[in-house]
């Protein structure tokens, strides 16, 4: 795979059970990110709905289904809700630090707790420390891990309660994978706080967007992504802002399924398992 950045070679994964919608199959198209132009290629593909997993960029390409929709928050015009402002106040004492993409044992232990409670039936639940290191460190683009810690009373860092692997692009921040302490009763809403912090960071850095990945129509556990306004979705005509009326209806429907999205069940982990992206086991497309 030595094609130049202008002509990347694409592959399609073999069909597999959909992790979001029962009874359906998923398929993805992907290409490798490598070389001096990885950042540019990743950004260009990100604008048309691709996501990064280690050294590949992928996008759903499912036969007869287009439920996965790329969404991004307009950070420079963000309107926080009363609930979101309460979350920000509750967690305002957390210390957030941008760290180089280097996996630590402390991060991995937090990830294990997160997966064990939130996604015990997912493919990522079997990740070992080497798998986690690969996920974080195998990045050909500008990335970092943002750690969220409680205040410390001494010279040692405070307790790690959240982390997010993030790509920095010229038009925004792309949240690749976030995880947090799912059983910290005094820190409810940590997952939402991490998103809110990324929105704040993007706005402060003059970056217009925060990319949240895919919103999946019909998947209860993905509905949280529509709580941030304004939000844009990628359509056949390009990126379009979801109307206030449509978003109000989506947020209202989210309230009815809040328990299923915020309290773990036997559900698959978030998308991003890198083991499925192997060119030697995929179908070339060009």
C-alpha atoms as a printed R data frame, in Angstrom:
    type eleno elety resid chain resno       x      y      z
1   ATOM     1    CA   UNK     A     1   0.000  0.000  0.000
2   ATOM     2    CA   UNK     A     2   2.255  2.777 -1.275
3   ATOM     3    CA   UNK     A     3  -0.278  4.871 -3.177
4   ATOM     4    CA   UNK     A     4   0.273  8.638 -2.787
5   ATOM     5    CA   UNK     A     5  -2.035 10.748 -0.638
6   ATOM     6    CA   UNK     A     6  -4.006 11.906 -3.676
7   ATOM     7    CA   UNK     A     7  -4.834  8.334 -4.611
8   ATOM     8    CA   UNK     A     8  -5.259  6.241 -1.454
9   ATOM     9    CA   UNK     A     9  -6.177  2.620 -1.920
10  ATOM    10    CA   UNK     A    10  -9.441  1.567 -0.283
11  ATOM    11    CA   UNK     A    11 -10.597 -1.789  1.043
12  ATOM    12    CA   UNK     A    12 -13.899 -3.154  2.337
13  ATOM    13    CA   UNK     A    13 -14.213 -5.372  5.404
14  ATOM    14    CA   UNK     A    14 -16.124 -8.616  5.303
15  ATOM    15    CA   UNK     A    15 -19.684 -8.373  6.703
16  ATOM    16    CA   UNK     A    16 -20.030 -8.770 10.479
17  ATOM    17    CA   UNK     A    17 -22.883 -8.432 12.995
18  ATOM    18    CA   UNK     A    18 -23.795 -4.783 13.538
19  ATOM    19    CA   UNK     A    19 -22.795 -3.611 17.044
20  ATOM    20    CA   UNK     A    20 -25.570 -1.008 17.109
21  ATOM    21    CA   UNK     A    21 -28.688 -2.437 15.461
22  ATOM    22    CA   UNK     A    22 -29.648 -6.060 16.220
23  ATOM    23    CA   UNK     A    23 -30.216 -8.321 13.261
24  ATOM    24    CA   UNK     A    24 -28.199 -6.235 10.822
25  ATOM    25    CA   UNK     A    25 -24.735 -6.604  9.363
26  ATOM    26    CA   UNK     A    26 -22.044 -3.956  9.131
27  ATOM    27    CA   UNK     A    27 -19.369 -3.403  6.535
28  ATOM    28    CA   UNK     A    28 -16.718 -0.698  6.407
29  ATOM    29    CA   UNK     A    29 -14.546  0.863  3.757
30  ATOM    30    CA   UNK     A    30 -11.072  1.844  4.932
31  ATOM    31    CA   UNK     A    31  -7.653  3.012  3.836
32  ATOM    32    CA   UNK     A    32  -4.245  3.165  5.456
33  ATOM    33    CA   UNK     A    33  -2.818  6.387  6.881
34  ATOM    34    CA   UNK     A    34   0.939  6.538  6.471
35  ATOM    35    CA   UNK     A    35   3.694  8.824  5.307
36  ATOM    36    CA   UNK     A    36   4.280 12.553  5.470
37  ATOM    37    CA   UNK     A    37   0.745 13.463  4.396
38  ATOM    38    CA   UNK     A    38  -1.170 11.406  6.958
39  ATOM    39    CA   UNK     A    39  -2.571 14.472  8.713
40  ATOM    40    CA   UNK     A    40  -3.846 15.963  5.463
41  ATOM    41    CA   UNK     A    41  -5.406 12.702  4.314
42  ATOM    42    CA   UNK     A    42  -7.001 12.085  7.698
43  ATOM    43    CA   UNK     A    43  -8.521 15.568  7.714
44  ATOM    44    CA   UNK     A    44  -9.788 15.299  4.147
45  ATOM    45    CA   UNK     A    45 -11.406 11.947  4.856
46  ATOM    46    CA   UNK     A    46 -12.777 13.202  8.180
47  ATOM    47    CA   UNK     A    47 -14.726 15.884  6.352
48  ATOM    48    CA   UNK     A    48 -16.541 13.201  4.355
49  ATOM    49    CA   UNK     A    49 -17.411 10.998  7.300
50  ATOM    50    CA   UNK     A    50 -14.330  8.849  7.952
51  ATOM    51    CA   UNK     A    51 -13.018  8.070 11.434
52  ATOM    52    CA   UNK     A    52  -9.527  7.014 12.514
53  ATOM    53    CA   UNK     A    53  -8.537  3.777 14.230
54  ATOM    54    CA   UNK     A    54  -4.772  3.501 14.726
55  ATOM    55    CA   UNK     A    55  -3.266  3.760 11.235
56  ATOM    56    CA   UNK     A    56  -6.448  3.463  9.184
57  ATOM    57    CA   UNK     A    57  -9.370  5.735  8.332
58  ATOM    58    CA   UNK     A    58 -12.732  4.001  7.972
59  ATOM    59    CA   UNK     A    59 -16.372  4.718  7.217
60  ATOM    60    CA   UNK     A    60 -19.513  2.539  7.296
61  ATOM    61    CA   UNK     A    61 -20.388  1.083  3.910
62  ATOM    62    CA   UNK     A    62 -23.273 -1.208  4.765
63  ATOM    63    CA   UNK     A    63 -25.480 -2.750  2.101
64  ATOM    64    CA   UNK     A    64 -28.996 -1.349  2.321
65  ATOM    65    CA   UNK     A    65 -28.406  0.713  5.474
66  ATOM    66    CA   UNK     A    66 -27.323  4.291  6.146
67  ATOM    67    CA   UNK     A    67 -28.253  4.566  9.826
68  ATOM    68    CA   UNK     A    68 -24.758  5.717 10.857
69  ATOM    69    CA   UNK     A    69 -24.555  9.486 10.411
70  ATOM    70    CA   UNK     A    70 -21.426 11.548 11.060
71  ATOM    71    CA   UNK     A    71 -22.085 14.413 13.481
72  ATOM    72    CA   UNK     A    72 -20.055 17.336 14.757
73  ATOM    73    CA   UNK     A    73 -20.755 20.037 17.338
74  ATOM    74    CA   UNK     A    74 -20.364 23.656 16.244
75  ATOM    75    CA   UNK     A    75 -18.044 24.672 19.078
76  ATOM    76    CA   UNK     A    76 -17.885 28.370 18.253
77  ATOM    77    CA   UNK     A    77 -21.694 28.655 18.538
78  ATOM    78    CA   UNK     A    78 -22.285 26.138 21.351
79  ATOM    79    CA   UNK     A    79 -25.374 26.693 23.522
80  ATOM    80    CA   UNK     A    80 -25.145 24.828 26.814
81  ATOM    81    CA   UNK     A    81 -28.288 23.543 28.503
82  ATOM    82    CA   UNK     A    82 -29.051 23.956 32.201
83  ATOM    83    CA   UNK     A    83 -28.083 20.316 32.768
84  ATOM    84    CA   UNK     A    84 -24.790 20.783 30.945
85  ATOM    85    CA   UNK     A    85 -23.969 23.919 32.932
86  ATOM    86    CA   UNK     A    86 -24.660 22.003 36.141
87  ATOM    87    CA   UNK     A    87 -22.306 19.257 34.954
88  ATOM    88    CA   UNK     A    88 -19.587 21.804 34.226
89  ATOM    89    CA   UNK     A    89 -19.914 23.312 37.700
90  ATOM    90    CA   UNK     A    90 -19.921 19.903 39.397
91  ATOM    91    CA   UNK     A    91 -16.709 18.836 37.685
92  ATOM    92    CA   UNK     A    92 -15.007 22.229 37.407
93  ATOM    93    CA   UNK     A    93 -12.295 21.192 39.861
94  ATOM    94    CA   UNK     A    94 -10.985 18.435 37.592
95  ATOM    95    CA   UNK     A    95  -7.485 18.983 36.252
96  ATOM    96    CA   UNK     A    96  -7.254 18.284 32.515
97  ATOM    97    CA   UNK     A    97  -3.832 17.699 30.972
98  ATOM    98    CA   UNK     A    98  -2.868 17.133 27.349
99  ATOM    99    CA   UNK     A    99  -0.416 14.221 27.300
100 ATOM   100    CA   UNK     A   100   1.538 12.746 24.432
101 ATOM   101    CA   UNK     A   101  -0.039  9.602 22.937
102 ATOM   102    CA   UNK     A   102   1.664  7.205 25.304
103 ATOM   103    CA   UNK     A   103  -0.321  4.473 27.051
104 ATOM   104    CA   UNK     A   104   0.053  4.099 30.810
105 ATOM   105    CA   UNK     A   105  -0.896  1.339 33.209
106 ATOM   106    CA   UNK     A   106  -3.145  3.762 35.069
107 ATOM   107    CA   UNK     A   107  -5.067  4.579 31.890
108 ATOM   108    CA   UNK     A   108  -5.434  0.911 31.020
109 ATOM   109    CA   UNK     A   109  -6.794  0.044 34.460
110 ATOM   110    CA   UNK     A   110  -9.373  2.814 34.107
111 ATOM   111    CA   UNK     A   111 -10.309  1.537 30.644
112 ATOM   112    CA   UNK     A   112 -10.814 -1.973 32.026
113 ATOM   113    CA   UNK     A   113 -13.179 -0.675 34.705
114 ATOM   114    CA   UNK     A   114 -15.068  1.341 32.122
115 ATOM   115    CA   UNK     A   115 -15.462 -1.549 29.688
116 ATOM   116    CA   UNK     A   116 -16.355 -3.986 32.464
117 ATOM   117    CA   UNK     A   117 -19.314 -1.854 33.544
118 ATOM   118    CA   UNK     A   118 -20.421 -0.116 30.372
119 ATOM   119    CA   UNK     A   119 -19.571 -2.580 27.602
120 ATOM   120    CA   UNK     A   120 -18.982 -6.061 29.075
121 ATOM   121    CA   UNK     A   121 -20.189 -7.818 25.933
122 ATOM   122    CA   UNK     A   122 -18.168 -5.830 23.435
123 ATOM   123    CA   UNK     A   123 -15.137 -6.882 21.450
124 ATOM   124    CA   UNK     A   124 -12.936 -4.362 23.228
125 ATOM   125    CA   UNK     A   125 -13.644 -5.976 26.607
126 ATOM   126    CA   UNK     A   126 -10.954 -8.544 25.807
127 ATOM   127    CA   UNK     A   127  -8.268 -5.932 25.132
128 ATOM   128    CA   UNK     A   128  -4.996 -6.473 26.953
129 ATOM   129    CA   UNK     A   129  -2.390 -3.851 27.787
130 ATOM   130    CA   UNK     A   130  -0.589 -4.334 24.471
131 ATOM   131    CA   UNK     A   131  -3.839 -3.813 22.552
132 ATOM   132    CA   UNK     A   132  -4.463 -0.598 24.447
133 ATOM   133    CA   UNK     A   133  -0.930  0.634 23.792
134 ATOM   134    CA   UNK     A   134  -1.423 -0.044 20.090
135 ATOM   135    CA   UNK     A   135  -4.685  1.916 20.093
136 ATOM   136    CA   UNK     A   136  -3.056  4.959 21.674
137 ATOM   137    CA   UNK     A   137   0.480  4.949 20.319
138 ATOM   138    CA   UNK     A   138   0.004  3.764 16.740
139 ATOM   139    CA   UNK     A   139  -0.997  7.156 15.389
140 ATOM   140    CA   UNK     A   140   0.386  8.703 12.206
141 ATOM   141    CA   UNK     A   141  -1.427 11.999 12.860
142 ATOM   142    CA   UNK     A   142  -1.380 14.793 15.453
143 ATOM   143    CA   UNK     A   143  -2.890 13.169 18.534
144 ATOM   144    CA   UNK     A   144  -2.804 13.383 22.305
145 ATOM   145    CA   UNK     A   145  -4.462 11.873 25.348
146 ATOM   146    CA   UNK     A   146  -6.324 14.287 27.590
147 ATOM   147    CA   UNK     A   147  -6.306 13.041 31.182
148 ATOM   148    CA   UNK     A   148  -8.884 14.204 33.709
149 ATOM   149    CA   UNK     A   149  -7.761 14.023 37.330
150 ATOM   150    CA   UNK     A   150  -9.161 15.025 40.671
151 ATOM   151    CA   UNK     A   151  -7.227 17.690 42.597
152 ATOM   152    CA   UNK     A   152  -4.191 16.489 44.507
153 ATOM   153    CA   UNK     A   153  -3.289 17.412 48.074
154 ATOM   154    CA   UNK     A   154   0.385 16.622 47.551
155 ATOM   155    CA   UNK     A   155   3.112 16.364 44.917
156 ATOM   156    CA   UNK     A   156   1.613 13.257 43.302
157 ATOM   157    CA   UNK     A   157  -1.017 13.612 40.556
158 ATOM   158    CA   UNK     A   158  -4.636 13.284 41.626
159 ATOM   159    CA   UNK     A   159  -6.872 10.314 40.906
160 ATOM   160    CA   UNK     A   160  -7.409  9.629 37.200
161 ATOM   161    CA   UNK     A   161 -11.162  9.624 36.502
162 ATOM   162    CA   UNK     A   162 -11.308 10.096 32.736
163 ATOM   163    CA   UNK     A   163  -9.280 10.132 29.530
164 ATOM   164    CA   UNK     A   164  -9.799 10.759 25.842
165 ATOM   165    CA   UNK     A   165  -7.673  9.964 22.803
166 ATOM   166    CA   UNK     A   166  -8.074 13.021 20.590
167 ATOM   167    CA   UNK     A   167  -6.908 14.030 17.115
168 ATOM   168    CA   UNK     A   168  -6.258 17.703 16.442
169 ATOM   169    CA   UNK     A   169  -7.300 18.799 12.974
170 ATOM   170    CA   UNK     A   170  -7.171 22.187 11.299
171 ATOM   171    CA   UNK     A   171 -10.956 22.530 11.602
172 ATOM   172    CA   UNK     A   172 -11.539 20.951 14.992
173 ATOM   173    CA   UNK     A   173 -10.970 18.214 17.530
174 ATOM   174    CA   UNK     A   174 -11.906 14.627 16.729
175 ATOM   175    CA   UNK     A   175 -12.722 12.524 19.780
176 ATOM   176    CA   UNK     A   176 -11.384  9.087 18.889
177 ATOM   177    CA   UNK     A   177 -12.140  7.226 22.129
178 ATOM   178    CA   UNK     A   178 -13.072  8.384 25.615
179 ATOM   179    CA   UNK     A   179 -13.489  6.436 28.844
180 ATOM   180    CA   UNK     A   180 -13.988  7.256 32.493
181 ATOM   181    CA   UNK     A   181 -14.744  5.891 35.957
182 ATOM   182    CA   UNK     A   182 -18.306  4.569 35.571
183 ATOM   183    CA   UNK     A   183 -18.892  4.029 39.287
184 ATOM   184    CA   UNK     A   184 -17.743  7.351 40.732
185 ATOM   185    CA   UNK     A   185 -20.997  8.481 42.338
186 ATOM   186    CA   UNK     A   186 -19.719 11.970 43.090
187 ATOM   187    CA   UNK     A   187 -18.745 12.444 39.439
188 ATOM   188    CA   UNK     A   188 -21.913 11.582 37.544
189 ATOM   189    CA   UNK     A   189 -21.903 12.650 33.916
190 ATOM   190    CA   UNK     A   190 -18.162 12.277 33.372
191 ATOM   191    CA   UNK     A   191 -18.637 11.166 29.780
192 ATOM   192    CA   UNK     A   192 -20.696 14.243 29.017
193 ATOM   193    CA   UNK     A   193 -18.187 16.436 30.843
194 ATOM   194    CA   UNK     A   194 -15.357 15.182 28.630
195 ATOM   195    CA   UNK     A   195 -17.358 16.197 25.548
196 ATOM   196    CA   UNK     A   196 -18.189 19.596 27.059
197 ATOM   197    CA   UNK     A   197 -14.513 20.146 27.846
198 ATOM   198    CA   UNK     A   198 -13.564 19.349 24.252
199 ATOM   199    CA   UNK     A   199 -16.146 21.856 23.009
200 ATOM   200    CA   UNK     A   200 -14.644 24.502 25.295
201 ATOM   201    CA   UNK     A   201 -11.102 23.653 24.191
202 ATOM   202    CA   UNK     A   202 -11.999 23.840 20.515
203 ATOM   203    CA   UNK     A   203 -13.682 27.228 20.931
204 ATOM   204    CA   UNK     A   204 -10.726 28.619 22.896
205 ATOM   205    CA   UNK     A   205  -8.320 27.430 20.194
206 ATOM   206    CA   UNK     A   206 -10.390 28.955 17.395
207 ATOM   207    CA   UNK     A   207 -11.374 25.545 16.052
208 ATOM   208    CA   UNK     A   208 -14.958 25.482 14.760
209 ATOM   209    CA   UNK     A   209 -15.933 21.848 15.375
210 ATOM   210    CA   UNK     A   210 -15.777 18.859 17.684
211 ATOM   211    CA   UNK     A   211 -16.256 15.600 15.783
212 ATOM   212    CA   UNK     A   212 -18.224 13.042 17.821
213 ATOM   213    CA   UNK     A   213 -18.221 10.161 15.354
214 ATOM   214    CA   UNK     A   214 -21.453  8.488 14.324
215 ATOM   215    CA   UNK     A   215 -24.981  9.036 15.536
216 ATOM   216    CA   UNK     A   216 -26.976  5.879 14.829
217 ATOM   217    CA   UNK     A   217 -30.699  6.276 14.278
218 ATOM   218    CA   UNK     A   218 -32.442  3.548 16.269
219 ATOM   219    CA   UNK     A   219 -29.591  2.944 18.717
220 ATOM   220    CA   UNK     A   220 -30.595  4.135 22.185
221 ATOM   221    CA   UNK     A   221 -27.050  4.273 23.508
222 ATOM   222    CA   UNK     A   222 -25.952  6.665 20.750
223 ATOM   223    CA   UNK     A   223 -28.683  9.233 21.373
224 ATOM   224    CA   UNK     A   224 -26.571 11.233 23.817
225 ATOM   225    CA   UNK     A   225 -24.768 12.814 20.866
226 ATOM   226    CA   UNK     A   226 -27.798 14.909 19.919
227 ATOM   227    CA   UNK     A   227 -27.802 16.720 23.289
228 ATOM   228    CA   UNK     A   228 -25.163 19.218 22.150
229 ATOM   229    CA   UNK     A   229 -26.387 22.175 20.140
230 ATOM   230    CA   UNK     A   230 -25.925 23.318 17.535
231 ATOM   231    CA   UNK     A   231 -24.930 20.084 15.848
232 ATOM   232    CA   UNK     A   232 -24.348 19.272 12.200
233 ATOM   233    CA   UNK     A   233 -24.884 16.012 10.345
234 ATOM   234    CA   UNK     A   234 -23.229 14.838  7.149
235 ATOM   235    CA   UNK     A   235 -25.773 14.391  4.366
236 ATOM   236    CA   UNK     A   236 -25.593 13.691  0.649
237 ATOM   237    CA   UNK     A   237 -25.534 17.479  0.196
238 ATOM   238    CA   UNK     A   238 -22.704 17.960  2.680
239 ATOM   239    CA   UNK     A   239 -22.691 19.084  6.306
240 ATOM   240    CA   UNK     A   240 -26.037 20.523  7.404
241 ATOM   241    CA   UNK     A   241 -27.112 21.892 10.760
242 ATOM   242    CA   UNK     A   242 -29.952 19.991 12.436
243 ATOM   243    CA   UNK     A   243 -32.840 22.387 12.968
244 ATOM   244    CA   UNK     A   244 -33.733 23.434 16.491
245 ATOM   245    CA   UNK     A   245 -37.146 21.791 16.164
246 ATOM   246    CA   UNK     A   246 -35.691 18.496 14.992
247 ATOM   247    CA   UNK     A   247 -33.054 18.536 17.703
248 ATOM   248    CA   UNK     A   248 -35.665 19.339 20.368
249 ATOM   249    CA   UNK     A   249 -37.605 16.247 19.290
250 ATOM   250    CA   UNK     A   250 -34.483 14.086 19.347
251 ATOM   251    CA   UNK     A   251 -33.482 15.349 22.795
252 ATOM   252    CA   UNK     A   252 -36.993 14.682 24.102
253 ATOM   253    CA   UNK     A   253 -36.828 11.109 22.854
254 ATOM   254    CA   UNK     A   254 -33.442 10.748 24.539
255 ATOM   255    CA   UNK     A   255 -34.952 11.404 27.953
256 ATOM   256    CA   UNK     A   256 -37.121  8.303 27.649
257 ATOM   257    CA   UNK     A   257 -34.059  6.119 27.149
258 ATOM   258    CA   UNK     A   258 -31.637  7.926 29.464
259 ATOM   259    CA   UNK     A   259 -31.149  4.909 31.688
260 ATOM   260    CA   UNK     A   260 -30.094  2.675 28.808
261 ATOM   261    CA   UNK     A   261 -27.548  5.196 27.578
262 ATOM   262    CA   UNK     A   262 -25.974  6.170 30.902
263 ATOM   263    CA   UNK     A   263 -26.069  2.906 32.839
264 ATOM   264    CA   UNK     A   264 -24.142  0.003 31.419
265 ATOM   265    CA   UNK     A   265 -25.687 -3.110 30.008
266 ATOM   266    CA   UNK     A   266 -24.485 -6.069 28.008
267 ATOM   267    CA   UNK     A   267 -23.795 -3.979 24.933
268 ATOM   268    CA   UNK     A   268 -20.846 -3.826 22.538
269 ATOM   269    CA   UNK     A   269 -18.107 -1.289 23.053
270 ATOM   270    CA   UNK     A   270 -17.912  1.901 21.045
271 ATOM   271    CA   UNK     A   271 -16.691  1.561 17.513
272 ATOM   272    CA   UNK     A   272 -12.958  1.520 17.037
273 ATOM   273    CA   UNK     A   273 -11.746 -2.065 17.451
274 ATOM   274    CA   UNK     A   274  -8.703 -2.002 15.132
275 ATOM   275    CA   UNK     A   275  -8.487 -5.753 14.592
276 ATOM   276    CA   UNK     A   276 -11.122 -5.700 11.847
277 ATOM   277    CA   UNK     A   277  -9.086 -3.428  9.546
278 ATOM   278    CA   UNK     A   278  -6.682 -5.808  7.809
279 ATOM   279    CA   UNK     A   279  -6.029 -5.244  4.107
280 ATOM   280    CA   UNK     A   280  -4.925 -8.858  3.663
281 ATOM   281    CA   UNK     A   281  -8.400 -9.988  4.751
282 ATOM   282    CA   UNK     A   282 -10.408 -7.296  2.968
283 ATOM   283    CA   UNK     A   283 -11.650 -6.616 -0.540
284 ATOM   284    CA   UNK     A   284  -9.682 -4.009 -2.539
285 ATOM   285    CA   UNK     A   285 -11.866 -1.270 -4.051
286 ATOM   286    CA   UNK     A   286  -9.375  0.424 -6.355
